[in-house]
Structure formats: C-alpha cells, structure tokens
C-alpha cells in the first residue's frame, strides 16, 4: 500500500468503532490537511483575457507558464546580447589600435619626407661643388665651355 492509502484508511473510522474524545482533534487535523491538499495546486492561475495597464505593471503577464514556454527564447536573447557586447568591445579595441597605428604611420611618413628632402638638398650639384671647393680635396670644377657632340663614322 502507498502512503496516501494509509492516510486515507486512518482517516476513515472502522465500522462499529465509536470515536472517543481523544480522536476528535486528530480527525479535525486530518480533515484540515485533506482540504489543504485539495486546494493547494502547483499551477499558477491562468491570467484573465483582459489585458490592461494594471495587469502589465503588476507583472501578471509574466506568469511561470509563459516564462517556461519561452525560456529558450530568453536564453537566446541573453546569448545574443552577450555576443553583441563582446563584439562591440573588440571592435572598439581594434579601432583604438588602428588610430594609434595611423598616428605612427603619419610620424614615419613625415620623418621619411624630411630625410628625403635633406638627402635631395645634399645631393644637388651646386652643393657638392661647394663642399669640394671648401675641402680642396678634388680637382673637379665647373666646365666653362658647353658640352659638344663627337660624331664617330661607322
């Protein structure tokens, strides 16, 4: 026999036995427990078909039945939100890195341009001749006569 069968048998007095004054409180207690078991339900009451502002603000729309049936949707929304925040954070970090590298690239371009202009200035013919005259290291000088073409017969 199950436990509930035992409880029911205990609640029903045996035929021919009279109830004594000691069994009366036990019987009322058992009857009260039986009534509580009948009225107690694990299910939430169904919301009324009428939706109004009070029902929305009071949270009557979020009954456990609705939440349980849509739990995977809520989980999916939370996962997508976490992914969105993570990707946005990563994107911002990448943008900061790109900005820093663009600044470094501009600095490198300016340095290269400056070095190129300095090299171009130092390589000019007039500048080279002036340096050679100052050092007196070479016999090179500027030509007084224009160049002429030598023709070779074939």
Order of alpha helices (4+ residues) and beta strands (2+ residues): alpha-alpha-alpha-alpha-alpha-alpha
